[in-house]
């Protein structure tokens, strides 16, 4: 992609305004907290202290908006306290330029490195550095600086107290995450009726798992409807796929396929009913037709073998989902006269009644964040390069602003710090959005000031209104947020006694300077994602290889534990796949060459690896019970899969075409047997085909030219015919 095209796309992204879900009560709570802080500070200490405390409360409220599954009040306290410390130390060194630049460099480097601990911590640390550049100019003495810092801590404490005293839709985010996961399963079931290999995005399941991380204190008050349903949703997905896929299920047409379509439609209706019940906290209202579909004895007369087993397991899982959501225990039970699968029920119960996913508290997060930051301290790390960039730009921008004859020189480094992110697209999009939003916000705020001529208290009220509008529109796009922030700062500094003619021109010019510095720094010292695509792909291949090997290995040892290795391997595979997709999305907007992995090759490789994940998922749906005879050949295939994918990952990193000889040899030495031998043997063949497709996707070398063109065409035709004979339905998406 050329630089011009990349700049156009990132600019369009930064200026876009999206329709998002508004949370007016949460925004009102944050604005009320800000108004309380400003009002108390104005009445007791005056405009300067009110401005400082308002910045602390403003930033603390933003911290509570981060995606943390029930906003943590401790985040608001941590944000206010860290801003107070930064402001106090900044004021002590502010009169000595070199000493302050050293402090600014240290603070900015740590803030840039904090992105390794997660976006929430990175955003809080970055915002604190940017706001510190403004707040250190407000005190007039050391004692005043200490007072300003104390009021910032108080502002954070007030926002935290409001979060505790006035919770908005308690457990609502958790309910939504779990309901979205079940609704995604319902939609998947309906799509499988028409497309037996329909893709499925595992993002709702990953989000539900993230929401399930709770503290021990939260676990004591968690609603009963949020217990166990996530694990059941995880188990339902492979069963739905195995029931519908012709590779391991029923034929593409005929009475068996018609019965499968009925079961899938009924499953979708039951899952939708459970999702609505969990989302709104009401009893489950099951459609009678869907319930009767699972109670009829026709299923056992029509389906046999693995499809019948999948249908029974699906009925058991749906019954458990209804129980968790608040329905009756027999609402969606298997048909009368059909014995429930004891081994399957035991495995499902173990998967859904396991302990809570414990979320660490704030004190435990500090060493974890420090460990993550230390792990990223290397030259080739994107986070470290970001920390170096933002540190250089902040110090250089402050020095430039200090010597320019404009006044308020801190606007340039403040703009740079606020827009810079570890990746290219976000940095450039935010730079454009910040400048555009600043122009809009400053223009509107200036017009209001000139028309209304507000006094101190009215300026404070206008600042609160601007902040409340920003809280409300936070999810809609950067340009709207930046416009509200610009207006907020104009009104807040106006409350402190500064005229708009003293702040507006300097802010516009220096914001432009800061944005240009940020964009130039990324161009000169980038951290492109495109060259790392092969590494991301290799990590994904290794993770899927371990997942497939864990599933296949369980066929060789059915008497083992309830597949903890399979579960862990699946979660790792999902994480690596999400990292790959995020890297591809970032690389799409980067103005660099593909360096060995073109877009077409990346898309084909992604499709092939998704097939590997899907086949492993289908095999997981048919895992044998403890009493099932073992399949010794499956152990050799599992070892071959693990070895071949690790070797293949090394080949991908080295820009070589991977080969799968160990897997092929293990399948050639396989002696056919009865079920479940036939299931895992068929799955192994599909896995090998998917791995061969991955090799074909990465083999970008041109084919050799043959002198005899007719012979080449004949060979190609024979190859195509052979390939079509072994062709299986496309499986475009994995777990």
Secondary structure, DSSP 8 states (H G I E B T S, - for coil): --HHHHHHHHHHHHH--------HHHHHHHHHHHHHHHHHHHHHT-HHHHHHHHHHHHHHHHHHTSSSSS--HHHHHHHHHHHHHHHHHHHHHTTSHHHHHHHHHHHHHHHHHGGGG-HHHHHHHHHHHHHHHHHTTT-SSHHHHHHHHHHHHHHHHHHHHHHHHS-SSTTHHHHHHHHHHHHHHHHHHHHHHH-TT----THHHHHHHHHTEE-HHHHTT--GGGSSHHHHHHHHHHHHHHHH-TTTSS-SSSHHHHHHHHHHHHHHHHHHHHHHHHHHT------HHHHHHHH-THHHHH--HHHHHHHHHHHHHHHHHHHHHT--TTTT---TT----HHHHHHHHHHHS---EE---HHHHHHHHHHHHHHT-STT-HHHHHHHHHHHHHHHHHHHHHHSTTS-THHHHHHHHHH--SSHHHHHHHHHHHHHHHHHHHHHHHHHHHHH---HHHHHHHHHHHHHHHHHTTTT-HHHHHHHHHHHHHHHHHHTT--HHHHHHHHHHHHHHHHHHHHHHHHHS---SGGGHHHHHHHHHHHHHHHHHHHHHHHH-TTSSS-HHHHHHHHHHHHHHHHHHHHHHHHHT-SS--TT--HHHHHHHHHHHHHHHHHHHHHHHT---TTS---HHHHHHHHHHHHHHHHHHHHHHTT-----HHHHHHHHT----STTHHHHHHHHHHHHHHHHHHHHHH--S-----S-HHHHHHHHHHHHHHHHHT---------
